[in-house]
Amino acid sequence: MNRVLHLQTIPELNKLFSLEGRIHHPLICVVDFSGLTDHINDVIAVTADFYCMLFKNYNKNYIKYGRKVVDFQDGSLICVAPNQLIEMDYDIDISGNMMGWGVFFHPDLIRSTSLNDKMKNYTFFSYEVSEALHLSEKEKQILTDCVFKLQAELTENIDVYSQAIIVSTLEMLLSYCDRFYGRQFITRKSSNNTVVGQIEKALSAYFKEGGVTGKGLPTVKYLAELVSLSPGYLSDLLKKETGKNTQDLIHFYLIEEAKSILLSTDKSVGEIAYALGFEYPQYFNKLFKKKTGKTPVEFRSMN
């Protein structure tokens, strides 16, 4: 029977991996997964109060995230935000050692640093496991070098320089992940264009066919589910391909539809706002002016 375990602290993680007795930092750890299958030999679903970065390479074991299985034998990285479910399954094949590493860090490590404010920019922590970062040999080496630097610093005695060095090395690791995801979006341009086309077609149909009146404005989650992607990954994909994230694209189609109605009918602004899914006309007015520089009334009178 599956065991669901919630980890609140890094020391609890060290205990899970049977790493007690070594010198440890209370807020961050680097784990070499080689040989750890003996310590975790049943199915364990884990949630944690800290960030997890998991790299898996050259093995037949599997890892699940959000109940989806992914084979990491080609070398891939997933980044998991606090309180997301991770399920590791070693019953599939434990004939070889698990190769790879994990970096785990508690939000308290970076809370008083500039990295804390930058974490919202690392949107890959909200991606699904099927949207993992697939690395080239060179990219794998770059990330592994960063991890080795972290690991080396964590073996030093803590002093006044430790925090700055650890956080700056961690930020370098995250920045490289961001860069490599940017590369992955580029190399998947063909499939990404298909997604863009699907989203644009769905939005056009949604507004033209009156879906707004019955269901309100389409949400980012609704569109992400249509193309089987996580909301975060879809927004980043659209931003790379169109210059607009998902919410921006929803607003673009909304405003275009509003312009058409304003110029082709005598409906009041209130009626148009309601037809476009707004409960309060003032919200529609505010958004329209933000996107066009004019109020709906001004736009109508000038055209």
Secondary structure, 3 states (H helix, E strand, C coil): CCEEEEECCHHHHHHHCCCCCCCCCCCEEEEECCCHHHCCCCCEEEEECCEEEEEECCCCCEEEECCEEEECCCCEEEEECCCCCEEEECCCCCCCCCCEEEEEECHHHHCCCHHHHHHHHCHHHHCCHHHCEECCHHHHHHHHHHHHHHHHHHCCCCCCCHHHHHHHHHHHHHHHHHHHHHHHHHHCHHHHHHHHHHHHHHHHHHHHCCHHHHHCCCCHHHHHHHCCCCHHHHHHHHHHHHCCCHHHHHHHHHHHHHHHHHHHCCCCHHHHHHHCCCCCHHHHHHHHHHHHCCCHHHHHHCC
